[in-house]
Amino acid sequence: MIEETELKQIAKLGFGLMRLPMVDADTNEIDMEQMKIMVDMFLNAGMKYFDTAFVYEGSEEAARKALVERYPRESFYLASKINAGSWCCRNAEEARAEFKTSLERTGAGYFDFYLLHALSKDNVMLYEQYGIWDYVRQLKSEGLIRHYGFSFHDRPELLEQILTDHPDVEFVQLQLNYADWESPSIASRSNYEVCVKHGKPVVVMEPIKGGTLANPPKPVAEVLKGKDAQASCSSWAVRFAASLPQVMVVLSGMSNIEQMKDNLSYMKQFRPLNEEDKITVQEAQTALSLIPSIPCTGCCYCVGGCPVKINIPQIFSSMNQYMIYDRLNIAKDSYADCISHGGRASDCIGCGQCEDACPQHLPIRNHLKKCAETLE
């Protein structure tokens, strides 16, 4: 298990390497020079935890170039993930081969933290059938990983079952933010409480809900700015997650130097929420709950297998410009730009691949129909 002394050494802010700075979004070319600056800033501030995954396109190679090749291996923690989902591999051999590929891409020699990726009712049996649990135990015994856990996107009942069946799991990664805290579908609070019950440290993903809470709707921003005009809206979201006692580290998918500067400004010397702050967050939660939107986090898991090449997250982002901010013209302009590089919402053939891959379990096909009706 992760020793208490090591837990205390892990700074609360983690660098999520999924939404990296881009030179060209159309070609997915990562801006390595900007990323190197961000890595330098992060480490110089005393932060150490970096999170990547086999399925994050270009991320593991970028971690090698910006981090592994430039810093002593013992000076940082690196986490990666193995994905046994049917959209990622076809059998146990292909699933297990992901570890070797990740190790080669990163050049890290070993992973400090290694996760079974995005467990849910739709794929949990594949991890069992492919023997992935035994595989990660073997990797640990060989010194190729130091700690193993899993990331999770489902109901607390399933989380309870997994932790009961695999009590040796050392940590759990959860989607946790103040917007989803009481969400019936995401169940942030309930899943967190299961981890508390089992004594498992929590790594937080999506603390800013795919960027939504960095620039929240006006009623929410007014609540937060009314309390502290100088604090960014992002800071409230990250501090909310980091203030929870069972949380080990909060991942922030920083995409530029400005975001890194902002996060470090309040996380370098982390100050948990006090009672007045907690009341402010509750007021923001109430204001947000009254605004309808499509709760897409922009993870893009749905995109790769789409047979008609629909950029679903970008289309949903365009639709949310209308639903959240009532900016129909901006929403239509954003949609027009999006479909210039991919399929239209109305091109959806209803195959359902996207819904199988979606960790939020969104009714994507229904949302696409509404997007087509509103934006086309």
Secondary structure, 3 states (H helix, E strand, C coil): CCCHHHHHHCCCEEEECCCCCEEECCCCEECHHHHHHHHHHHHHCCCCEEECCCCCCCHHHHHHHHHHCCCCHHHCEEEEEECCCCCCCCCHHHHHHHHHHHHHHHCCCCEEEEEEEEECCCCHHHHHHCCHHHHHHHHHHCCCEEEEEEEECCCHHHHHHHHHHCCCCCEEEEECCCCCCCCCCCCHHHHHHHHHHHCCCEEEECCCCCCCCCCCCHHHHHHHHHHCCCCCHHHHHHHHHHCCCCEEEEEECCCCHHHHHHHHHHHCCCCCCCHHHHHHHHHHHHHHHCCCCCCCCCCCCCCCCCCCCECHHHHHHHHHHHHCCCCHHHHHHHHHHHHCCCECHHHCCCCCHHHHHCCCCCCHHHHHHHHHHHHC
